[in-house]
Amino acid sequence: MNMKYRKYWRKTSLKQKDIGNFFLRHVEDKKPKNFLEIGIFHGVTARNICELLYLVHGKNFTFTGIDLFLNESEIMNDEFVPSNKFSNPLKTIYFKYLLGINPYSMSAVLKLLEKFKDNINIIKGDSNKVLKKINLDKIDYVFLDGGHKYETVINDLEQLTKVIYNNGTILCDDYNLSYAPGVKDAIDAFVTTKKFNLRVLCSRFAEITKLQ
């Protein structure tokens, strides 16, 4: 397939074209049917994944997304929160004054994913709490890009252990993020304790799989 990563005029952590396209090729290679993304932000990656999985599986796929969907006035306790402000003033005008929506809101993400409304389940909440309540038995690919504190990452990974044991894949973003060292520390501790396989891709992603 020759699908390219699209930004849909929103903010995304995979803003570099080569990184976004590399990510899509990685997912395409795994061909998951039940995808989980933690930290969906504006929903750009979610939309790209749904488009890709539709090309691969038709309507036979599911996408689950979890995010806090914080308001600008809300503050996370020492947690890294990506900026929701556009550098391009035209985008600010478009979303704030023409559409009248906050692109980092559950309603805006649902609108972006409306094409796949029968395949998606978008959940607002803390991943450490939500993961305890949802069925992970069939999840075969996780893109982990939620909280960046050590405690948050290690808790998410611990609850996702079942995915690895079921031969699934966890791809963690920001493995080498200098101002969020807790991500790397948590991933390293997790794979060492569980004796899982770790591959660092593009000096950014950490792929966690079961040792063969």
N, C-alpha and C positions, 0 to 999 in steps of 0.2 A: 504494500500500500504506500501511497505517497502523501498521506495526510500531514499537514503542517499545523503547528501549534498556533492558535489564534488568541488574541487578547480581548476581543469583543469590546474594545474601548473602555476597559476596566483595568484595575490594578491587579497584578499577579506577582508572586515571588519568583516565577519562572519567566522573567521579563526578557532575558536574552534568548534570541531565536534558537541558537544552537542548543541551549539547555532545555528549552521546552520541547524541541524536536527529539532530542536524545531521550527525554523522559517518555514521550509517546512511543518511540521505538522499543524501549524497555518493556513497557506495558504490552505492546503488540506481540513481542516475543513470548511473553508469559501467557497471553490470551486468557486472562481471568474472566470468570462469569459473574462473580460476586465481589464487587469492589467496595472498599471502605476508605474514605478520606477523612482524616482528622485535622481540622483547621482549614476550612474551605474558603474563608475570606470573601472575596467578591464572587466566587463561583466560577472563575475562568477555567481553572484546571478541571473542575467538575464537568463543565460543559464539553471541554475537549475530550475528556475520558468517555463521556456518554456517546459522543459522536464516534469515537474510535470503536468502542465496544459494540455499537450498533452496526458498524461496517463489518466487524468480525463475527458477531453472533445474531444479528438481526434484533428482534425484540426479546431474545432469550438471555437477558442479563439483568443484574440489579446493581444499583449504586446507592450507597449509604453515606451521608455526609454529616459530620458533627462539628459544631462551632458554637462559641459563646455568644456571638453576635452582640458584642458590647456596644453600648451607647458611648458617645464621645465623653460624657461626663463620668462614666464608670472607670474605675481604676483597678487593675490587677495588682495583687501584692507582689511587688518586685518582679513581676513577670514581663518579659519582652513582648510588647504589642506593636505590630507593624503600623506605620503611619497610614491613615486613611485619606490623607489630603493629596490631591492631584497636583503634579508640577505643571501640568498643562491647564491654564485657566479656562480654556474652552470646555474641557471635561467637567470642571466645577459648575460652569454655567448650565451645561446640558443636563446634568443630573439634579442639581439643586433648584434651578429656576424653570427649566423647560419640562422635565419629567417630575420634579418634585419628590424625588425618592433618594434615599441613602443607599448607594450600591452595596455597602456593607450592612445589609439587613436581610433577615430571613425572607421577607416578601420579595425583595429585589432578586435574590438568588433563585427563588422559586420561579419568578418570571423568566429569568434567563434560561432555566432548565425546563420550562413548560412543555417543550417539544417531547420531553421524556418523562412526563408526569406519571406514567404508569410503571416506570422502572425505578423511580427514585424514592428515597426516604431521607428527608433532611431533618435533623434533630438539633434543637437549640439546647445547649447545656454543657456542663463540665464533662470532658471526656472521661475523667477518672470515675465519675458517677454513672455516666451513660453506658459505658462499656460493661458495667456490672449487670445492666438490665436488658441488653440486647443479645440476640442469639448470634454467636460468632462461628457456629459449626460449619457453615458453608462459605464463609469469607475466605477467598484464596489470594487476595492481594490487598495490602494496606499501604496507603501513602500517608506517612506520619509527619505532619507539619503543624502541630498544635503548639502547646506551651513549650517554652525553651528552658525552663528551670530544670535542674537535675531531678528534683523530686517529681515533677510532672512527667518528664520523659520516662523515668524508670517505672513509675506507676502505670503509665500507658502500656509500656512494653510488657510488663509483668502480666497485665490482663489480656494481652494479645498473644501470649505464649502458645495458646491452642492453635492459632493460625499456622505457626511454624511446624508444630507437631503434625498438622494435617497436610504438610508439604506445600504450604502457601508461602508467600513472600511478603516481607515488610521492607518498604523502602523509606528510609528516614531522610528528610531534607536537612540542610544546614549542619552537616556533620562537622565541618571545620570552621564554623562561624566564630570569629575571634572574640566578639563581644557577648557570646552565649556559650561559654565552654562547658556548661552543664549538659549540653546535648551530646557531645562527644564522650564525656565522662560516663554518662548514663548508658550509652550504647555499648561502650567498651566493657563496663561492669556487667551488663546484661548478657552479652554473648560469651564472656569468660565464664560466668557462673553457670549458664545453661549449656555451654559447649556447643554453640551454634556457629555457623559459618558467617564470616563478615567480609564483604568486598566493598571497597571505597571506589566510587565511580565519579569521574569528572571532578575529582577533588572536592566533591560537594555532597553526593548522595551516599548513604550507607545501606547496602543491601544485606538483609539478614535472612538466611535460609537454613534449613536443616542440613547437617553434615551427611554426605552420601556415603 
